[in-house]
Amino acid sequence: MTARMTLGNALYDQKLAGVYDRMYPIGHDTEQAVAFVAALTPPGGSVLELGVGTGRIAVPLAGHGFTVHGIDGSEPMLAELRARDPEGTVTTRLGDFTEEGTGRTFDTVTLVLNTFFVAVTKEQQLGCLRLAREQLAPGGRFVLEAFDPAPYHHMDKPDHSMRHLDERSIMLDTLTVDRSQQLMLSTHTIIDGGAPETREHLLRYAFPFEIDLLAELSGLRLVERAEDWAGTPYTSSSLRHVSVYEADPDSPWAAERR
């Protein structure tokens, strides 16, 4: 398994984009995430979502009166967002959020549901965090949600599972882990009555304290960390984390940028 020099979310073509929300049926989690981000953002403030996808969080945030902008590397995913948001309350841009910014600053920048890991090299992950730092307004917050990779890091053989998408379709998943490079390759096969279609999705996982170090190198510092959007305390048994960062004015990297 080798790291591909493209963002994993760019592989969400029309087929995967069309079933994405059914792959992750987490409505209750969405409500908590929206409430969490809304509480961090000043009333009427601005939010940038990196890897905005189908707008699961961005569109409800816009409905709360925030100015919301999203970047994503997949045009089919952005098409799904526009279908969800016919009034255009969320502005979007097709692009690689590890290499290009908006040229603007926002009160809150978000990167949710493991999207940080679609940056499949250390350099891409650093680029993502540095751009997040550049796009934070004074006093702003950067919110990152990701799984804790510890349970997967010890996998020594492929894992197979199945998801029920709807009454006519299922998805067969195979997960393979390369511990030497901290890469996870997910193979998704959709069976919906037609010819089975297979897609691959590559992630480079990072442990929470590894992300903190990359963040420090990018001019960010950790403010708080919880297990979930509800604020459950983060412990050694937590399987994921919601981490909040702020710009560190004393960072050597931040000083270089001034």
FENURDA-V969837 format. One record per pair of residues at least 24 apart in sequence whose ideal C-beta (glycine too) atoms are under 10 Angstrom apart, sorted by the first residue. I is the first residue (numbers start at 1). J is the second residue. If there is no record, write none. Layout:
i:j
I:J
I:J
//
This chain:
i:j
1:176
1:177
1:178
1:180
1:181
1:183
1:184
1:185
1:202
2:120
2:178
2:181
2:183
2:202
3:119
3:120
3:121
3:122
3:124
3:178
3:181
3:182
3:183
3:202
3:204
4:120
4:121
4:183
4:185
4:200
4:202
5:120
5:121
5:123
5:124
6:73
6:96
6:118
6:120
6:124
6:202
7:51
7:72
7:73
7:74
7:95
7:96
7:97
7:98
7:99
7:115
7:118
7:119
7:120
7:124
7:128
7:202
8:51
8:73
8:74
8:114
8:115
8:117
8:118
8:119
8:120
8:124
8:184
8:185
8:186
8:200
8:201
8:202
8:203
8:204
9:50
9:51
9:52
9:53
9:72
9:73
9:74
9:77
9:96
9:97
9:115
9:117
9:118
9:119
9:201
9:203
10:72
10:73
10:74
10:75
10:77
10:94
10:96
10:118
11:73
11:74
11:118
11:186
11:188
11:199
11:200
11:201
11:202
12:51
12:53
12:54
12:72
12:73
12:74
12:75
12:76
12:77
12:78
12:80
12:118
12:199
12:201
13:74
13:75
13:76
13:77
13:197
13:199
14:74
14:75
14:76
14:77
14:79
14:80
15:76
15:188
15:190
15:192
15:197
15:198
15:199
16:74
16:76
16:77
16:171
16:188
16:190
16:197
16:199
16:201
17:53
17:54
17:72
17:74
17:75
17:76
17:77
17:78
17:79
17:80
17:81
18:54
18:76
18:77
18:79
18:80
18:165
18:190
19:80
19:163
19:165
19:166
19:169
19:171
19:188
19:190
19:192
20:53
20:54
20:56
20:74
20:76
20:77
20:80
21:53
21:54
21:55
21:56
21:80
21:84
21:165
22:163
22:164
22:165
22:166
22:169
22:171
23:163
23:165
23:171
23:173
23:188
23:190
24:53
24:54
24:56
24:113
24:114
24:163
25:163
25:164
25:165
26:56
26:113
27:56
28:229
28:230
29:56
29:57
29:112
29:113
29:145
29:228
29:229
29:230
30:56
30:57
30:59
30:60
30:112
30:113
30:229
31:57
31:60
31:229
32:228
32:229
32:230
32:231
32:242
33:57
33:60
33:61
33:110
33:112
33:113
33:143
33:145
33:228
33:229
33:230
33:242
34:58
34:59
34:60
34:61
34:63
34:64
34:66
34:229
35:60
35:61
35:64
35:229
35:230
36:110
36:112
36:143
36:145
36:226
36:228
36:229
36:230
36:231
36:242
36:244
37:61
37:64
37:66
37:68
37:108
37:109
37:110
37:112
37:141
37:143
37:229
37:242
38:64
38:65
38:66
38:108
39:108
39:231
40:107
40:108
40:110
40:140
40:141
40:142
40:143
40:223
40:244
41:65
41:66
41:67
41:68
41:106
41:107
41:108
41:110
41:140
41:141
41:143
42:66
42:107
42:108
42:137
42:139
42:140
44:107
45:106
45:107
45:108
45:137
45:140
46:104
46:105
46:106
46:107
46:108
46:109
46:135
46:137
46:140
47:90
47:106
47:107
47:108
47:109
47:110
47:140
47:143
48:93
48:97
48:101
48:102
48:104
48:105
48:106
48:107
48:108
48:109
48:110
48:111
48:131
48:132
48:135
48:136
48:137
48:140
48:142
49:90
49:92
49:97
49:106
49:108
49:109
49:110
49:111
49:112
49:115
49:143
50:95
50:97
50:98
50:101
50:109
50:110
50:111
50:112
50:115
50:116
50:118
50:119
50:128
50:131
50:132
50:135
50:142
50:144
51:77
51:97
51:98
51:110
51:111
51:112
51:113
51:114
51:115
51:116
51:118
51:119
51:128
52:77
52:78
52:81
52:90
52:91
52:92
52:93
52:97
52:110
52:111
52:112
52:115
53:77
53:78
53:80
53:81
53:112
53:113
53:115
54:78
54:79
54:80
54:81
54:82
54:83
54:84
54:85
55:80
55:81
55:82
55:83
55:84
55:85
55:89
55:90
55:92
56:80
56:81
56:84
56:112
56:113
57:90
57:110
57:112
57:113
57:145
58:84
58:85
58:89
58:90
58:91
58:92
58:110
58:112
59:84
59:85
59:87
59:89
59:90
60:84
60:89
60:90
61:89
61:90
61:108
61:110
62:87
62:88
62:89
62:90
62:91
63:87
63:89
63:90
65:89
66:90
66:106
66:107
66:108
67:91
67:106
67:107
68:92
68:106
68:108
68:110
69:93
69:102
69:104
69:106
69:109
69:135
70:97
70:110
71:95
71:96
71:97
71:100
71:101
71:102
71:131
71:135
72:96
72:97
72:115
73:97
73:98
73:99
73:118
74:118
96:124
96:127
96:128
96:131
97:124
97:127
97:128
97:131
97:132
97:135
98:123
98:124
98:125
98:126
98:127
98:128
98:129
98:130
98:131
98:132
99:123
99:124
99:127
99:128
99:131
100:127
100:131
101:127
101:130
101:131
101:132
101:133
101:134
101:135
102:131
102:134
102:135
103:134
103:135
104:134
104:135
104:137
105:134
105:135
105:136
105:137
105:138
105:140
106:132
106:135
106:136
106:137
106:140
106:141
106:142
107:136
107:137
107:138
107:139
107:140
107:141
108:136
108:137
108:140
108:141
108:142
108:143
108:244
109:133
109:134
109:135
109:136
109:137
109:140
109:141
109:142
109:143
109:144
109:245
110:141
110:142
110:143
110:144
110:145
111:142
111:143
111:144
111:145
111:146
111:243
112:143
112:144
112:145
112:146
112:229
112:242
113:145
113:146
113:147
113:240
114:144
114:145
114:146
114:147
114:149
114:184
114:203
114:205
114:240
115:144
115:145
115:146
115:203
116:144
116:145
116:146
116:203
116:204
116:205
116:206
116:211
116:214
116:243
117:146
117:147
117:149
117:182
117:183
117:184
117:202
117:203
117:204
117:205
117:206
117:211
118:201
118:202
118:203
118:204
119:203
119:204
119:206
120:181
120:182
120:183
120:184
120:202
120:203
120:204
121:181
121:183
121:204
122:182
122:204
122:206
122:210
122:214
124:204
125:204
125:206
125:210
125:211
125:214
125:215
125:218
126:214
126:215
126:217
126:218
126:253
127:218
128:214
128:218
129:211
129:214
129:215
129:216
129:217
129:218
129:219
129:220
129:245
129:253
130:214
130:215
130:217
130:218
130:219
130:220
130:253
130:254
130:257
131:218
132:215
132:218
132:219
132:220
132:245
132:247
133:215
133:218
133:219
133:220
133:245
133:246
133:247
133:248
133:251
133:253
133:254
133:257
134:218
134:219
134:247
134:254
134:257
136:219
136:220
136:245
136:246
136:247
137:247
138:247
138:249
139:246
139:247
140:245
140:246
140:247
141:220
141:223
141:224
141:244
141:245
141:246
141:247
142:215
142:218
142:220
142:223
142:243
142:244
142:245
142:246
142:247
143:223
143:224
143:229
143:242
143:243
143:244
143:245
144:208
144:211
144:215
144:220
144:222
144:225
144:241
144:242
144:243
144:244
144:245
145:226
145:228
145:229
145:240
145:241
145:242
145:243
146:203
146:205
146:206
146:207
146:208
146:211
146:240
146:241
146:242
146:243
147:184
147:203
147:205
147:208
147:238
147:239
147:240
147:241
148:205
148:207
148:208
148:227
148:234
148:236
148:237
148:238
148:239
148:240
148:241
149:177
149:179
149:182
149:184
149:203
149:204
149:205
149:206
149:207
149:208
149:210
149:239
149:240
150:205
150:207
150:208
150:236
150:237
150:238
150:239
151:239
152:177
152:179
152:182
152:184
152:203
152:205
153:177
153:179
153:182
153:184
153:205
153:207
154:179
155:179
155:184
158:185
158:187
159:186
160:187
161:186
162:189
162:191
163:188
163:190
165:190
165:191
165:192
166:192
168:192
168:193
169:193
169:194
171:199
172:196
172:198
173:201
174:198
174:200
175:201
175:203
177:203
177:205
178:202
178:204
179:205
181:205
182:206
182:207
182:210
207:241
208:234
208:238
208:240
208:241
208:243
211:241
211:243
211:245
212:243
212:245
215:243
215:245
215:248
215:251
216:245
216:248
216:251
216:252
216:253
217:251
217:252
217:253
218:245
218:247
218:248
218:251
218:253
218:254
219:245
219:246
219:247
219:248
219:249
219:250
219:251
219:252
219:253
219:254
219:255
219:256
219:257
220:245
220:246
220:247
220:248
220:251
220:253
220:254
221:245
221:246
221:247
221:248
221:249
221:250
221:251
222:246
222:248
//
